[in-house]
Amino acid sequence: MAYRDMYPAQPDPRQAQRSGIARSAVVLCTFLFSFGFPGKLANFFGGDRISMLLQYVLFAVQIVIMLISSGDSLMDVKVIDLKKEFTPIYFLLGLFFATSMLVTHDLSSQLISCLRFSVTAMFAISVVQWYDVKQILTFTYWAQSVIVLLCLMYMLALPSQAFAMVDGERSFIGMFPGKNVCGAQLAFGLSMQAALLRLHLNEGRQPSAFFYVILLLQLLMLVMSRAVGSLISGGVPVAYVLLSRGSRGPFRRLPIGMLYILGSVGFLVFALNLMPMLEPVLAMIGKDATLTGRIPMWQQHVSNLLSSHTFTGYGFAMFWENDLAVEAFHAAFDENSWAGSMTTGAHNELIELWLDVGLIGMGAYFFMLWRSFRRIGGMREDVYAFCIAMMLGFLIKGLTERTHSTASFWTLYMFLSCALALKDQASQQTQQPRLRT
């Protein structure tokens, strides 16, 4: 028997403390950068190149911290440390990677996209194993507080750049490139802060005055952004999370997975088939039956996808990088129209996902969501508060915008929600008494 097996080294408390601080710093920075930091502040320090450099440095640090945290010492580090309870997430990542590498037109760019997406998911799984729900929400709150205070400072120092004229209205954009980006981030921050507030109230505690100041500032900035979609995607989760507090049991909770699947698919079916029929009625009251040009764009994407790349898509995050595919899409519209020059997304989560990974990938995505949230009734209160606050906004925003990418806050927190739910299910199974045979 080796000496180290007979007399295992005792953990160094100071080393453990330093590791814990480093890990917390990486988590906080990851949340902060996913929220859009440094935004337009990067213009003062070298522009987009500095911002991209910082993101890749953080990407590398995430990998290092996951490796270091996989063992008690350097000898114990595990390059791959898979846990059975997270199998649906691993299955999704493997399928996305395999199909994307098979169909992509640019192997090097595809490899980078898949790796960043996979690291985002694996980092979310690691965070769930390192911290509990309240700690994750507290990290989120502090990262969001930094964003809100930076937006406030930006508005006070450079008011002309903190607002933009959009459709004849003066909209708040803060340190972000546009009102929709700004609104989406603020709405998400409000939803997650509402979940943290719910946990505080459940414990019979009142948050600090600073907590409410940040909450109020976010609300004011969201209203000033005039982003109607974000007001809805933030308002609905906040209202539900706070008003449903105290409701328990399987019949008083929303079935998160099926709600997302049926809601997103049902909306798309309704928009593509019934909205055009309502055009005469909507025109009489001055409303647009095309959802600002989105429905014709979705119809064309569906038509193209049914004739090509139906089951595999064009590779994760690669459709808009494929010149031939984009040209074929633009050819159906006037070159001066909105859809005829669109290069920033399909403005619907399911259409975008179909373009990226096809029907096979969409099936794996739906399976992961169903498997993650299938046991709502027995889910712990804190886990449910986190998941419903995130997934309600994720659903609503995804109806008219793209919500997934390689490392956005939507992607990161979607995986955090799934990982928390899967971990909670595994915990429930281990606690159930075994039947004697």
C-alpha positions as CSV (number, residue, x, y, z in Angstrom):
1,M,0.0,0.0,0.0
2,A,1.3,3.4,-1.0
3,Y,2.2,5.9,1.8
4,R,-0.3,8.5,0.6
5,D,-3.1,5.8,0.8
6,M,-2.1,4.9,4.4
7,Y,-1.8,8.5,5.5
8,P,-3.9,10.7,3.1
9,A,-3.0,14.4,3.1
10,Q,-5.2,16.6,5.2
11,P,-6.8,19.5,3.3
12,D,-5.2,22.9,3.9
13,P,-8.0,25.3,5.1
14,R,-6.2,28.3,3.7
15,Q,-5.8,26.7,0.3
16,A,-9.5,25.7,0.4
17,Q,-10.5,29.3,1.2
18,R,-8.4,30.7,-1.6
19,S,-9.9,28.2,-4.0
20,G,-13.4,29.1,-2.8
21,I,-12.7,32.8,-3.4
22,A,-11.2,32.2,-6.8
23,R,-14.2,30.1,-7.8
24,S,-16.7,32.7,-6.6
25,A,-14.9,35.4,-8.5
26,V,-15.0,33.4,-11.7
27,V,-18.8,32.7,-11.2
28,L,-19.5,36.4,-10.6
29,C,-17.4,37.5,-13.6
30,T,-19.2,34.9,-15.8
31,F,-22.6,36.2,-14.8
32,L,-21.4,39.8,-15.3
33,F,-20.1,39.1,-18.8
34,S,-23.1,37.1,-19.8
35,F,-25.2,40.2,-18.8
36,G,-23.4,42.3,-21.4
37,F,-20.4,43.7,-19.6
38,P,-18.5,45.8,-20.6
39,G,-21.0,46.9,-23.3
40,K,-20.3,50.3,-24.7
41,L,-17.7,50.9,-22.0
42,A,-15.3,48.8,-24.1
43,N,-15.1,51.8,-26.5
44,F,-13.0,53.6,-23.9
45,F,-10.5,50.7,-23.7
46,G,-10.0,49.5,-27.3
47,G,-13.5,48.6,-28.5
48,D,-14.8,45.2,-29.5
49,R,-11.4,43.6,-29.7
50,I,-10.8,44.2,-26.0
51,S,-14.3,42.9,-25.2
52,M,-13.8,39.8,-27.3
53,L,-10.4,39.2,-25.7
54,L,-11.9,39.4,-22.2
55,Q,-14.6,36.9,-23.1
56,Y,-12.0,34.4,-24.4
57,V,-9.8,34.9,-21.3
58,L,-12.9,34.2,-19.1
59,F,-13.7,31.2,-21.3
60,A,-10.2,29.7,-20.6
61,V,-10.5,30.6,-16.9
62,Q,-13.8,28.7,-16.7
63,I,-12.2,25.6,-18.0
64,V,-9.3,25.9,-15.6
65,I,-11.5,26.5,-12.6
66,M,-13.7,23.5,-13.5
67,L,-10.6,21.3,-13.8
68,I,-9.1,22.5,-10.5
69,S,-12.4,22.0,-8.7
70,S,-12.8,18.4,-10.0
71,G,-10.3,17.0,-7.4
72,D,-8.8,17.8,-4.0
73,S,-5.3,18.0,-5.5
74,L,-3.6,18.3,-8.9
75,M,-3.3,14.5,-8.9
76,D,-7.0,14.1,-8.5
77,V,-8.0,16.4,-11.4
78,K,-10.6,14.9,-13.8
79,V,-10.6,16.1,-17.4
80,I,-14.1,14.7,-17.8
81,D,-16.3,14.3,-14.7
82,L,-19.8,13.3,-15.7
83,K,-22.6,12.8,-13.3
84,K,-25.5,10.5,-14.1
85,E,-28.2,12.9,-13.1
86,F,-27.2,15.4,-15.8
87,T,-27.4,12.9,-18.7
88,P,-30.1,14.8,-20.6
89,I,-27.8,17.8,-20.8
90,Y,-24.8,15.7,-21.9
91,F,-27.0,14.0,-24.6
92,L,-28.1,17.4,-25.9
93,L,-24.5,18.7,-26.1
94,G,-23.2,15.5,-27.8
95,L,-26.0,15.5,-30.4
96,F,-25.6,19.2,-31.1
97,F,-21.8,18.8,-31.5
98,A,-22.0,15.7,-33.7
99,T,-24.7,16.9,-36.1
100,S,-23.2,20.4,-36.4
101,M,-19.7,19.1,-37.2
102,L,-21.2,16.9,-39.9
103,V,-23.2,19.6,-41.8
104,T,-21.3,22.8,-41.2
105,H,-19.6,24.7,-44.0
106,D,-16.9,26.0,-41.7
107,L,-15.3,23.4,-39.5
108,S,-13.0,25.8,-37.5
109,S,-15.7,28.3,-36.7
110,Q,-18.2,25.5,-35.9
111,L,-15.7,23.9,-33.5
112,I,-15.3,27.1,-31.6
113,S,-19.1,27.7,-31.4
114,C,-19.7,24.2,-30.2
115,L,-16.9,24.3,-27.6
116,R,-18.1,27.6,-26.2
117,F,-21.7,26.3,-26.0
118,S,-20.6,23.1,-24.3
119,V,-18.3,24.9,-21.8
120,T,-21.3,27.2,-20.9
121,A,-23.4,24.2,-20.2
122,M,-20.7,22.3,-18.3
123,F,-19.9,25.5,-16.3
124,A,-23.6,25.8,-15.3
125,I,-23.6,22.1,-14.1
126,S,-20.4,22.9,-12.1
127,V,-22.0,26.0,-10.5
128,V,-25.0,23.9,-9.5
129,Q,-22.7,21.5,-7.7
130,W,-20.7,24.2,-6.0
131,Y,-23.6,26.4,-4.7
132,D,-27.2,26.2,-3.6
133,V,-30.0,28.1,-5.2
134,K,-29.9,31.1,-2.9
135,Q,-26.2,31.5,-3.4
136,I,-26.6,31.4,-7.2
137,L,-29.4,34.0,-7.0
138,T,-27.2,36.2,-4.8
139,F,-24.3,36.0,-7.3
140,T,-26.9,37.0,-9.9
141,Y,-28.1,39.9,-7.8
142,W,-24.6,41.3,-7.3
143,A,-23.7,41.0,-11.0
144,Q,-27.0,42.7,-11.9
145,S,-26.3,45.4,-9.3
146,V,-23.0,46.2,-11.1
147,I,-24.8,46.4,-14.4
148,V,-27.5,48.7,-13.1
149,L,-25.0,51.0,-11.4
150,L,-22.8,51.2,-14.5
151,C,-25.9,52.1,-16.5
152,L,-26.8,54.8,-14.0
153,M,-23.3,56.2,-14.1
154,Y,-23.3,56.1,-17.9
155,M,-26.6,58.0,-18.0
156,L,-25.3,60.7,-15.6
157,A,-21.9,61.1,-17.3
158,L,-23.0,60.7,-21.0
159,P,-26.8,61.3,-21.2
160,S,-26.7,61.8,-25.0
161,Q,-25.2,58.3,-25.5
162,A,-27.4,56.6,-22.8
163,F,-30.5,57.3,-24.9
164,A,-31.3,56.7,-28.6
165,M,-34.0,57.7,-31.0
166,V,-35.9,54.6,-32.0
167,D,-39.1,54.9,-34.2
168,G,-39.4,58.6,-33.2
169,E,-39.1,57.8,-29.4
170,R,-36.3,58.6,-27.1
171,S,-35.4,55.2,-25.5
172,F,-33.0,54.4,-22.8
173,I,-30.2,52.0,-23.8
174,G,-27.7,52.6,-21.1
175,M,-24.4,50.9,-21.7
176,F,-26.0,48.5,-24.2
177,P,-26.0,48.8,-28.1
178,G,-29.8,49.0,-28.4
179,K,-33.1,49.3,-26.5
180,N,-34.1,45.6,-27.1
181,V,-30.8,44.3,-25.7
182,C,-31.1,46.7,-22.8
183,G,-34.7,45.9,-22.1
184,A,-34.1,42.1,-22.3
185,Q,-31.3,42.3,-19.7
186,L,-33.1,44.5,-17.3
187,A,-36.3,42.3,-17.6
188,F,-34.3,39.2,-16.8
189,G,-32.6,40.9,-13.9
190,L,-35.9,41.9,-12.4
191,S,-37.2,38.3,-12.8
192,M,-34.3,36.7,-11.0
193,Q,-34.3,39.4,-8.3
194,A,-38.0,38.6,-7.7
195,A,-37.1,35.0,-7.2
196,L,-34.5,36.0,-4.6
197,L,-37.0,38.3,-2.9
198,R,-39.4,35.3,-2.7
199,L,-36.8,33.2,-0.9
200,H,-36.1,36.1,1.5
201,L,-39.8,36.5,2.3
202,N,-40.3,32.7,2.7
203,E,-37.6,32.9,5.4
204,G,-39.4,35.7,7.1
205,R,-36.6,38.2,6.3
206,Q,-36.7,41.6,4.6
207,P,-33.8,42.4,2.2
208,S,-31.7,45.5,2.7
209,A,-32.7,49.0,1.5
210,F,-30.0,48.7,-1.3
211,F,-31.8,45.6,-2.6
212,Y,-35.0,47.6,-3.2
213,V,-33.1,50.5,-4.7
214,I,-31.6,48.2,-7.3
215,L,-35.0,46.7,-7.9
216,L,-36.6,50.2,-8.4
217,L,-33.7,51.4,-10.7
218,Q,-34.1,48.4,-12.9
219,L,-37.8,49.0,-13.2
220,L,-37.4,52.6,-14.1
221,M,-34.7,51.9,-16.7
222,L,-36.9,49.1,-18.2
223,V,-39.8,51.5,-18.6
224,M,-37.5,54.2,-20.1
225,S,-36.2,51.7,-22.6
226,R,-39.7,51.5,-24.1
227,A,-39.1,47.8,-25.0
228,V,-42.6,46.5,-24.9
229,G,-41.7,42.9,-25.4
230,S,-39.2,43.1,-22.5
231,L,-41.8,44.7,-20.2
232,I,-44.0,41.6,-20.8
233,S,-41.2,39.0,-20.6
234,G,-40.1,40.6,-17.3
235,G,-43.5,41.6,-15.9
236,V,-45.2,38.2,-16.2
237,P,-42.5,36.2,-14.3
238,V,-42.2,38.9,-11.6
239,A,-45.9,38.9,-11.1
240,Y,-46.2,35.2,-11.0
241,V,-43.2,34.6,-8.7
242,L,-44.4,37.1,-6.1
243,L,-48.1,36.5,-6.3
244,S,-47.9,32.7,-6.3
245,R,-45.7,32.6,-3.2
246,G,-47.0,30.0,-0.7
247,S,-48.7,27.8,-3.4
248,R,-47.6,24.2,-3.1
249,G,-48.4,20.9,-4.6
250,P,-48.4,19.5,-8.2
251,F,-51.7,21.2,-9.1
252,R,-50.7,24.7,-8.0
253,R,-47.5,24.8,-9.9
254,L,-46.9,25.4,-13.6
255,P,-45.5,22.4,-15.5
256,I,-42.4,24.3,-16.7
257,G,-41.2,21.9,-19.3
258,M,-44.5,21.2,-21.0
259,L,-45.5,24.8,-20.7
260,Y,-42.4,25.8,-22.6
261,I,-42.8,23.2,-25.3
262,L,-46.5,23.6,-25.9
263,G,-46.4,27.4,-25.5
264,S,-43.6,27.9,-28.0
265,V,-44.9,25.4,-30.6
266,G,-48.5,26.5,-30.2
267,F,-47.6,30.1,-30.7
268,L,-45.7,29.4,-33.8
269,V,-48.5,27.3,-35.3
270,F,-51.0,30.0,-34.4
271,A,-48.8,32.8,-35.9
272,L,-48.1,30.9,-39.2
273,N,-51.7,29.7,-39.8
274,L,-54.2,31.8,-38.0
275,M,-52.7,35.3,-37.8
276,P,-52.8,35.9,-41.6
277,M,-56.6,35.0,-41.5
278,L,-57.1,37.8,-38.9
279,E,-55.4,40.5,-41.0
280,P,-58.7,42.2,-42.1
281,V,-59.9,42.4,-38.5
282,L,-56.6,43.6,-37.1
283,A,-56.3,46.2,-39.9
284,M,-59.6,47.7,-38.9
285,I,-58.2,48.5,-35.5
286,G,-54.9,49.6,-36.8
287,K,-52.9,46.5,-35.7
288,D,-50.2,44.7,-37.7
289,A,-51.0,41.1,-38.5
290,T,-47.4,40.3,-39.5
291,L,-45.9,41.0,-36.1
292,T,-43.7,43.8,-37.6
293,G,-42.7,41.6,-40.6
294,R,-41.8,38.6,-38.6
295,I,-44.5,36.2,-39.9
296,P,-43.5,36.4,-43.6
297,M,-39.9,35.9,-42.5
298,W,-40.9,32.8,-40.5
299,Q,-42.9,31.4,-43.3
300,Q,-40.0,31.7,-45.7
301,H,-37.6,30.0,-43.2
302,V,-40.0,27.1,-42.8
303,S,-40.4,26.8,-46.5
304,N,-36.6,26.7,-47.0
305,L,-36.1,24.3,-44.1
306,L,-38.7,21.9,-45.4
307,S,-36.8,21.6,-48.7
308,S,-33.2,21.6,-47.3
309,H,-31.5,20.7,-44.0
310,T,-34.8,19.7,-42.4
311,F,-33.4,17.3,-39.9
312,T,-29.9,18.6,-39.2
313,G,-30.0,22.3,-39.7
314,Y,-26.9,24.2,-40.8
315,G,-24.8,23.8,-37.7
316,F,-25.1,25.4,-34.3
317,A,-25.0,29.2,-34.6
318,M,-23.8,28.9,-38.2
319,F,-26.8,29.6,-40.4
320,W,-26.2,33.4,-40.5
321,E,-22.6,32.7,-41.3
322,N,-23.5,30.6,-44.4
323,D,-23.6,33.1,-47.3
324,L,-25.4,30.8,-49.7
325,A,-28.1,30.0,-47.2
326,V,-28.6,33.6,-46.2
327,E,-28.7,34.7,-49.9
328,A,-31.4,32.0,-50.6
329,F,-33.5,33.4,-47.7
330,H,-33.0,37.1,-48.8
331,A,-33.9,36.3,-52.4
332,A,-37.6,35.9,-51.4
333,F,-37.8,39.5,-50.2
334,D,-37.1,43.0,-51.6
335,E,-33.5,43.9,-50.9
336,N,-34.6,47.1,-49.3
337,S,-37.1,45.4,-46.9
338,W,-36.4,44.5,-43.3
339,A,-36.4,40.8,-44.0
340,G,-34.4,41.3,-47.2
341,S,-31.5,42.6,-45.2
342,M,-31.9,40.7,-41.9
343,T,-28.7,39.1,-40.7
344,T,-29.1,39.1,-36.9
345,G,-31.5,36.2,-36.3
346,A,-34.9,34.7,-37.1
347,H,-36.7,36.5,-34.3
348,N,-38.1,33.3,-32.9
349,E,-36.4,30.7,-30.7
350,L,-37.8,27.6,-32.4
351,I,-37.1,28.8,-35.9
352,E,-33.6,29.8,-34.9
353,L,-33.0,26.4,-33.3
354,W,-34.4,24.6,-36.4
355,L,-32.0,26.6,-38.6
356,D,-29.1,25.6,-36.3
357,V,-29.7,21.9,-35.4
358,G,-32.7,20.8,-37.3
359,L,-35.7,18.7,-36.2
360,I,-33.4,16.1,-34.6
361,G,-31.7,18.8,-32.4
362,M,-35.1,20.3,-31.5
363,G,-36.2,16.9,-30.4
364,A,-33.2,16.6,-28.1
365,Y,-33.9,20.1,-26.8
366,F,-37.5,19.3,-26.0
367,F,-36.5,16.0,-24.4
368,M,-34.0,17.8,-22.1
369,L,-36.6,20.3,-21.0
370,W,-39.3,17.6,-20.4
371,R,-36.9,15.4,-18.5
372,S,-35.6,18.2,-16.4
373,F,-39.0,19.6,-15.3
374,R,-41.1,16.4,-15.2
375,R,-41.4,16.3,-11.4
376,I,-42.7,19.8,-10.5
377,G,-44.8,18.6,-7.6
378,G,-41.9,17.4,-5.5
379,M,-39.5,20.1,-6.5
380,R,-38.0,22.1,-3.6
381,E,-39.5,25.6,-3.3
382,D,-36.2,27.5,-3.9
383,V,-35.5,25.4,-7.1
384,Y,-39.0,26.0,-8.4
385,A,-38.8,29.8,-7.7
386,F,-35.5,29.9,-9.7
387,C,-36.7,27.8,-12.6
388,I,-40.1,29.4,-13.1
389,A,-38.7,32.9,-12.9
390,M,-36.1,32.0,-15.6
391,M,-38.2,29.8,-17.9
392,L,-41.3,32.0,-18.1
393,G,-39.2,35.0,-19.3
394,F,-37.3,32.6,-21.6
395,L,-40.5,31.4,-23.2
396,I,-42.1,34.8,-23.7
397,K,-38.9,36.4,-25.1
398,G,-38.3,33.5,-27.4
399,L,-41.7,33.9,-29.1
400,T,-40.5,37.0,-31.1
401,E,-36.7,37.0,-30.5
402,R,-33.7,34.7,-30.5
403,T,-32.8,33.6,-27.0
404,H,-30.0,31.1,-27.4
405,S,-26.4,31.6,-28.4
406,T,-23.0,30.2,-27.4
407,A,-22.7,32.1,-24.1
408,S,-25.5,34.5,-23.5
409,F,-27.3,34.8,-20.2
410,W,-30.3,33.1,-21.6
411,T,-28.2,30.0,-22.5
412,L,-26.3,30.0,-19.2
413,Y,-29.4,30.3,-17.0
414,M,-31.4,27.8,-19.1
415,F,-28.7,25.3,-18.3
416,L,-28.6,26.4,-14.7
417,S,-32.4,25.8,-14.4
418,C,-32.2,22.4,-16.0
419,A,-29.2,21.3,-13.9
420,L,-30.9,22.5,-10.7
421,A,-34.1,20.6,-11.6
422,L,-32.2,17.4,-12.5
423,K,-30.1,17.6,-9.3
424,D,-33.3,18.1,-7.3
425,Q,-34.8,15.0,-8.9
426,A,-31.8,12.9,-8.1
427,S,-32.0,14.1,-4.5
428,Q,-35.7,13.2,-4.3
429,Q,-34.9,9.7,-5.5
430,T,-32.1,9.1,-3.0
431,Q,-34.5,10.2,-0.2
432,Q,-37.3,7.9,-1.1
433,P,-37.4,4.7,1.0
434,R,-36.7,1.5,-0.9
435,L,-39.5,-1.1,-1.0
436,R,-38.6,-4.4,0.5
437,T,-39.0,-7.4,-1.7
